[in-house]
């Protein structure tokens, strides 16, 4: 019994010291006390040997000994094996800011930081713009006309967008823009996206990674005064040329090049740059009047005094400048927004066309990364979130209107499953979008969070569109003026591909870079190891290393304790009430993530980038934690609406189950075999306990969220909702209201049909027959006639004369060349 008691004391002591991040002397003291108790009254070699751990810990408690025996050898070893972090990697790591992602990597969540992120707040001016010009713009859009008849954004749309300042939302009022917050930009873009993916693209690009933001942040006074007012009012249409045939996601390998030289500009000898480039996939490129260009700059004669290889540089070039070639259009997924290549060969530009002037040459990659960290958090997440909400809005209406087997298909379990998935996606995406936009609005540039938001929201949008298409069936696949799904279906791959393909964003950026960026000590250790001053580096490394050891022990012991106790010892925010359980489970999962992340980095080190299945799963795990935190915050911010707690419960269960599967995949496939059992013991001491939401809970969510009213409106807030019967989406809303209002009357008619009193076949007026036989009144029959006419329009599909579908070569141009012909030129 005494031996068992001592073992239990040892286990409790280790867990407590680890969780409390006890200093080395505390470990030594505890070890000494336990050893004294364990060896009391015993002698011999084993009794003396039992004191060796105590002696070792005492020695290591002395800083000078610890430094000499442990820290210095590890430091020397790391300096030898650690691959050098390149300049572009360093700039990418240092770009942006660290926010709530650091809390997740730490394993100890600070709920005050989560609660301090602002709710959705718009200024009166921003709200008026959202309700006024944005709604007006949505009402002007004919999706079918844009993507089929014209295959172009109409001039009246362009004129309206320019005249109302849509292209200058992020440009300050001082320079003629609207100066809107990131939250306002996100909601405005989302509302337009719910109406037309093509139109939102022409608004999104100038307000994302483009010349406007780059000039606003880095431009010279002259550049700001000249270009920003013109960009804000649409007098200049910008594009930004980054991607080329050989440099896509790996933009740092671009072959586009510039040489510092002197040349003639406007009749004068001028210091400038001679450029050659080849870019493609450039959105707005075919319509651009101002071309932003990224290239690598060299100065072989050292005219700038900065050496030969200056680095990536950004410039602004008028599209009509001599030597600039604006190519013809790409057709990304058959969409209508302007996108195409541009190129130039030996094009001379003056040095003042560099964004920021001579002072900013070579700083282009940092400029791009800092802007992208914020832009990626707003642009695509806003449109993808709006798309998911729009898919829920139209599909919930269609599924309630459309009947099969004598009942609305929304009430069939097979259809209920994807419908509930749409509810979850709409709720969670909006929660994360709002929280992330709030961070950017208060000045953060969350590079890791923006990466996970981009890939998560666009992937969830892909699932949402597929679910909507499945529920609509043939109604969704037949294109035409009445098809409100086709444009979203076409554009899904575009969102997944641009701003860094999702495969790259998931496997190489979110965790692989996020671990360095968001881990509390890792990047400090890397920087210290690469410091050319050895003593300074060793000092910095020692501080970070000591803290890192305590951090690792804390997460290992904390994760084990919380997983054994089911999160009972974790904390929840004050006043969390019914949600406290899910806050505790989030805290528990965060501990497990931090523990696995630490071991992953420690054992894979520089090889992390090649273990992309591991990093991809870690990115998935991190994403689930972030989006669950946003989901819990949304419920509180919304004022805890009655019934929404079921949606939160469903989302939490599914998120934790996906988190478990992702972490489990890391453990099951971890390349260092002997580490796997340690990971399993700490993370899954009682097995994999998180189960997905039950069918019963899904049924409750469906009934709450899919009934027209406040809950459905809240789930699909901030999108354009039409109530016009001449609009393909508007007629859904009108018909849904009429169908529900007529439901009691319809039940009387259906019963009469089942009883054989009334027959319902083509060629018969069953409404008149029902009136004659006393089943319906005249007014009830007319009510059902109207509903039937509306339903017929809702379920109808478009059809065409074959001549209407033939390409108009007079418009498209008869000289159509393929990629091989273009490459040969």
Secondary structure, DSSP 8 states (H G I E B T S, - for coil): -HHHHHHHHHHHHHHHHHHTT--HHHHHHHHHHHHHHHHTT--SHHHHHTTHHHHHHHHHHSHHHHIIIIIHHHHHHHHHHS----HHHHHHHHSSB--HHHHHHHSS--HHHHHTS--S---HHHHHHHHTHHHHHHHH--HHIIIIIISS--HHHHHHHHHTTGGGSSS-GGGTS----HHHHHHHHHHHHTT-HHHHHHHHGGGSSSHHHHHHHH--HHHIIIIIHHHHTTSS-EEEE--BTTBSS-GGG---EEEEEEEEETTEEEEEEEEEEEEEEEETGGG-SEEEEEEEEE-TT-TTSS-SEEEEEEEEEETTSTT-EEEEE--GGG--S-EEEEEEEEEEEEGGGBTTGGGGTT-HHHHHHHHHHHHHHHHHHHHHHHHHHHHHHHHHHHHHH-EETTEEGGGSHHHHHHHHHHHHHHHHHHHHHHHHHHHHHTT--BHHHHHHHHHHHHHHHHHHHHHHHHHHTHHHHS-STT-SSHHHHHHHHHHHHSSS-HHHIIIIIITHHHHHHHSSSHHHHHHHHT-SSHHHHHHHHHHHHHHHHHHHHHHHHHHHHHHHTTTTTS---TT-GGGHHHHHHHHHHHHHHHHHHHHHHHHHGGGGGG-HHHHHHHHHHHHHHHHHHHHHHHHHHTT--TTHHHHHHHHHHHHHHHHHHHHHHHHHT-SSHHHHHHHHHHH-TT--------HHHHHHHHHHHSSTTHHHHHHTTTS-----TTSTTHHHHHHHHHHHHTHHHHHHHHHHHHTTSS---TT--HHHHHHHTTSS-HHHHHHHHHHHHHHHHHH------GGGGS--HHHH-S----HHHHHH-
